[in-house]
């Protein structure tokens, strides 16, 4: 459960309670302050506006998931570990589903929520023991951001206690993302090997041209002559 004992926690609970009672678009900051039992000045000391309130709710959810998530078992695959983290997050959100339906139905989210939303995906991957470093890590974060948005929409309309539709959607999207990432990594490795081969060939051509300008003869190659048997140098192992 989320911690509602702090001043900020009471404000978040007030906002969720109000969103469950009426459309989020109709909820004002004054309503939130009144329900939380604080002045507008106290409210402003904790949140800058409704978008910031939602950003802090995202952070509170992240904190609770990270607090309760254990280290993935060594025999559990990365995809399965991420599946468990996302489902644990949705289980945490279950008591607040009516409020989250109201918030989601209010329309397009404020652009300022993009950064905390992306950060949330980063931490969910970390909780599953999946790296978010480098270009591959960035691709994982972006992929999960797209997948989670679709899973969240499915979850909002999934009233089955077992969340069968939600789990099926999550499993399908994680498998698709894993396949896409494997393809990207394979393509990246091929491009890298090709680039190294081009680099080796270019260095050899430059060295030969320089020796010819100086009037020297390049040393004889130790490679097998055409027609002879012998191993072909692997460009991927070039220094």
Secondary structure, 3 states (H helix, E strand, C coil): CCCCCCHHHHHHHHHHHHHHHCCHHHCCHHHHHHHHCCCHHHHHHHCCCHHHHHHHHHHHHHHHHHHHCCCCCCCCCHHHHHHHHHHHHHHHHHHHHHHHHHHHHCCCCCCCHHHHHHHHHHHHHHHCCCCCCHHHHHHHHHHHHHHHHHHHHHHHHCCCCCCHHHHHHHHHHHHHHHHHHHHHHHHHHHHHHHHHHHHHHHHHHHHHHHHHHCCCCCCCCCCCCCCCCCCCCCHHHCC
